Amino acid sequence: ASIGIWSTFETNRTYYLDEVEVRIQEVPQPTSPPNITGNWTMTTHARSGETTSQNVTIVQAGIYVGFMFTDNLESTTGTITDNILTEPKQPSRFIIYDCTINNFQTIVYINTDSQMTAFLPSNTIEFTKKQ
């Protein structure tokens, strides 16, 4: 186990920590993620009440995911994993992490194989799979 302290100066310092809690839990066995390949609509709900939508094509190869935002030709990638976040903003079985949407690094919560949600500082994004 390790504990890190963020610092900006290169001198030796001693830090004293109290109330450190260590939890040991079993890592769940990986399960097969849902297949989310297909055409999606990404709807952005701004905190101001404004709503915008754009088309997204998602390609999945195992746990790796590619997003192509067809309206502005931007793209990002991510990785699907089991959701083991201790305090998720939204409960879901799987998440996509390490992806950038609207210039923010975010987590996409896979609610079902046709509905996903992401939370950014200024808005909430909903993905709905097209039929």
C-alpha positions, 0 to 999 in steps of 0.5 A, a space after each residue: 500500500 502507498 499514500 501519496 502527498 501532492 507537493 510542488 517544492 523539492 525539499 524533504 518534508 515529513 507528513 503525519 497522517 491520521 485516520 487512515 483507513 485500509 479496506 481490502 476487498 476482493 476484485 470481481 472477476 471480469 465479465 463480458 461487457 455489453 456490445 455497444 457497437 452502433 449508431 448513437 445519439 448524444 444529447 447534451 443537457 446543459 445546466 442552463 437548460 439548453 439541449 443539443 444533440 449530435 450523432 455518434 458512431 461507436 465501434 467496440 473491439 472487446 473492451 476497447 471502444 472508439 467514439 466518432 462524433 460524426 457531426 464535427 468529425 472528432 473522435 476519442 477512445 476508451 476502455 470498458 470495465 466493471 464498475 467498481 467505483 466506490 461512490 458512482 454518480 450513477 449505479 451501473 454494471 459497466 463503465 467506459 473510462 479514459 475517454 475525452 468528451 467535449 474536451 473533458 476526461 470523463 467516465 461514461 456509465 453504461 446503463 444498458 446496451 442502448 443507454 449510457 450517461 456521462 457527467 461533465 462539470 457544466 452538463 450531463 450527456 445521455 447516449 441513446 442507441 439508434 434502432 
